[in-house]
Amino acid sequence: MKFLKKIFVLLITLVGFVLIIALFVKKDYNVSRSIEINRVTSEVFDYISYLKNQESFAVWQSKDPNVKTSYTGEDGTEGAIYKWDSDVEDVGAGEQEIMKIDKNERIEFELRFTRPMEMTGQAFFTTEELDSPEGKTKLTWSIEGSTPWPWNIFFLFRDMENELGPELEQGLDNLKKILESRV
């Protein structure tokens, strides 16, 4: 009985220690990448405005060719929703909703993940017209969110910059190839 009592006290102490550490771990993340695309801003913006077009450039769809997808609402407008469901852990399940569109400047999305972990985040595309006679656009893709205490303790073991950054870069590279190859 003494042994069980010691184990119980040890477990309570460990849990308390983890909870205290979590008080000092960051809760927010923000990952952002940019690329220059040799196309006019309106053309870039029109393409990224449609959720269905993300299937052609975002890397998550390529991780599971059998992902189940559905769309509700009028794509390319506020309130349109893209839902996905995959057995691949890196893809998981959730939905993305267009929350706000500032034509040729910014699109805001809410990301609602349901699996492998329930979490809500925001994503943004911003466009900036660059000075170029042929037309050039700087496109920035950002994802940000917050993880509540005590779950933020996982940020000690996960680096969102290193996890999401390369995927955003690859998606932007894919998008650049698609848009620049269009006639």
C-alpha positions as CSV (number, residue, x, y, z in Angstrom):
1,M,0.0,0.0,0.0
2,K,2.9,2.4,0.7
3,F,4.3,1.7,-2.7
4,L,1.0,2.6,-4.4
5,K,0.8,5.8,-2.3
6,K,4.3,6.8,-3.4
7,I,3.5,6.1,-7.0
8,F,0.3,8.2,-6.7
9,V,2.2,11.1,-5.1
10,L,4.9,10.9,-7.8
11,L,2.2,11.0,-10.6
12,I,0.5,14.0,-9.0
13,T,3.8,15.7,-8.7
14,L,4.7,15.1,-12.3
15,V,1.3,16.3,-13.6
16,G,1.6,19.4,-11.4
17,F,5.1,20.0,-12.8
18,V,3.9,19.7,-16.4
19,L,0.9,22.0,-15.7
20,I,3.2,24.6,-14.2
21,I,5.7,24.4,-17.1
22,A,2.7,24.9,-19.5
23,L,2.0,28.3,-17.9
24,F,5.3,29.5,-19.4
25,V,5.1,28.0,-22.9
26,K,3.8,30.1,-25.8
27,K,0.2,29.5,-26.8
28,D,0.2,31.1,-30.2
29,Y,1.7,30.3,-33.5
30,N,2.0,32.2,-36.8
31,V,3.6,30.7,-39.9
32,S,3.9,32.7,-43.1
33,R,5.5,32.3,-46.5
34,S,5.6,34.5,-49.6
35,I,6.4,34.1,-53.2
36,E,6.5,36.4,-56.3
37,I,4.3,35.3,-59.2
38,N,4.6,36.7,-62.7
39,R,0.9,37.4,-63.1
40,V,-1.3,40.4,-62.4
41,T,-2.8,40.6,-59.0
42,S,-6.4,40.2,-60.2
43,E,-5.5,36.9,-61.9
44,V,-3.7,35.5,-58.8
45,F,-6.5,36.7,-56.5
46,D,-9.2,35.2,-58.7
47,Y,-7.5,31.8,-58.7
48,I,-6.9,31.6,-54.9
49,S,-10.4,32.8,-54.1
50,Y,-11.8,29.4,-55.0
51,L,-11.5,26.6,-52.4
52,K,-11.6,24.0,-55.2
53,N,-8.4,25.4,-56.7
54,Q,-6.6,24.6,-53.5
55,E,-6.7,20.9,-54.5
56,S,-4.3,21.7,-57.3
57,F,-1.6,23.4,-55.2
58,A,-2.0,22.7,-51.5
59,V,0.2,19.7,-50.5
60,W,-2.2,18.2,-48.0
61,Q,-4.4,16.8,-50.8
62,S,-1.4,15.0,-52.4
63,K,-0.8,13.2,-49.1
64,D,-4.0,11.2,-49.5
65,P,-5.4,10.6,-53.0
66,N,-8.4,9.0,-51.4
67,V,-9.4,12.0,-49.2
68,K,-13.1,12.5,-49.2
69,T,-14.0,16.2,-49.9
70,S,-17.2,18.2,-50.1
71,Y,-18.1,21.8,-50.7
72,T,-21.1,23.9,-49.5
73,G,-22.1,27.4,-50.4
74,E,-21.0,29.3,-53.4
75,D,-17.3,28.7,-53.9
76,G,-15.2,31.9,-54.0
77,T,-17.6,33.8,-51.7
78,E,-17.8,34.4,-48.0
79,G,-19.4,31.5,-46.2
80,A,-18.2,28.8,-48.7
81,I,-17.0,25.7,-46.9
82,Y,-14.6,23.0,-48.0
83,K,-14.7,19.8,-45.9
84,W,-12.2,17.0,-45.9
85,D,-11.9,13.6,-44.3
86,S,-8.9,11.4,-44.5
87,D,-7.5,8.3,-42.7
88,V,-4.0,9.7,-43.2
89,E,-3.0,11.4,-39.9
90,D,-1.1,14.3,-41.5
91,V,-4.4,15.2,-43.3
92,G,-7.0,14.3,-40.8
93,A,-10.5,15.7,-41.0
94,G,-12.0,19.2,-40.8
95,E,-13.3,22.1,-42.7
96,Q,-12.2,25.5,-44.1
97,E,-14.6,28.4,-44.4
98,I,-14.1,31.6,-46.3
99,M,-14.7,34.3,-43.7
100,K,-13.9,37.6,-45.4
101,I,-12.8,38.7,-48.9
102,D,-11.1,42.1,-49.6
103,K,-11.0,41.9,-53.4
104,N,-7.5,41.7,-54.8
105,E,-6.0,42.2,-51.3
106,R,-6.9,39.6,-48.7
107,I,-8.9,36.4,-48.1
108,E,-9.5,35.1,-44.6
109,F,-10.3,31.5,-43.7
110,E,-11.2,29.8,-40.6
111,L,-9.7,26.3,-40.2
112,R,-11.7,23.9,-38.0
113,F,-9.8,20.6,-37.5
114,T,-11.7,17.7,-36.0
115,R,-9.1,14.9,-36.3
116,P,-6.4,14.0,-35.3
117,M,-7.0,16.8,-32.7
118,E,-9.8,19.4,-32.4
119,M,-8.4,22.8,-33.1
120,T,-9.4,26.0,-34.7
121,G,-7.0,28.3,-36.6
122,Q,-7.0,31.1,-39.2
123,A,-5.4,31.2,-42.6
124,F,-4.9,34.2,-44.9
125,F,-3.9,34.9,-48.4
126,T,-2.7,38.4,-49.1
127,T,-1.7,39.8,-52.4
128,E,0.5,42.8,-53.2
129,E,0.9,44.2,-56.7
130,L,4.6,44.7,-57.5
131,D,5.9,47.3,-59.9
132,S,6.5,45.4,-63.1
133,P,5.4,46.1,-66.7
134,E,4.3,42.5,-67.3
135,G,2.4,42.3,-64.0
136,K,3.9,40.7,-60.9
137,T,2.2,39.8,-57.6
138,K,3.6,39.0,-54.2
139,L,1.4,36.4,-52.6
140,T,1.7,35.6,-48.9
141,W,0.1,32.6,-47.2
142,S,-0.2,32.6,-43.5
143,I,-1.6,30.2,-40.9
144,E,-2.0,31.2,-37.3
145,G,-3.8,29.9,-34.2
146,S,-3.7,29.4,-30.5
147,T,-3.5,26.3,-28.3
148,P,-5.1,26.7,-24.8
149,W,-3.3,25.8,-21.6
150,P,-2.4,23.1,-20.7
151,W,-2.3,21.6,-24.3
152,N,0.2,24.3,-25.3
153,I,2.8,22.1,-23.5
154,F,3.1,20.3,-26.9
155,F,4.8,23.4,-28.3
156,L,7.9,22.2,-26.4
157,F,8.0,19.2,-28.7
158,R,6.5,20.7,-31.9
159,D,7.7,23.5,-34.0
160,M,4.9,24.8,-36.1
161,E,7.3,26.9,-38.2
162,N,9.2,23.8,-39.2
163,E,6.1,21.7,-39.6
164,L,3.9,24.1,-41.6
165,G,6.5,26.3,-43.3
166,P,7.8,23.8,-45.8
167,E,4.3,22.8,-46.7
168,L,3.3,26.4,-47.3
169,E,6.4,26.9,-49.4
170,Q,5.7,23.8,-51.5
171,G,2.1,24.9,-52.0
172,L,3.2,28.4,-53.1
173,D,5.7,26.9,-55.5
174,N,3.0,24.6,-57.0
175,L,0.7,27.7,-57.3
176,K,3.4,29.7,-59.1
177,K,3.9,26.9,-61.6
178,I,0.2,26.6,-62.3
179,L,-0.4,30.3,-62.7
180,E,2.8,31.1,-64.7
181,S,2.1,28.2,-67.1
182,R,-1.4,29.5,-68.0
183,V,-1.7,31.3,-71.3
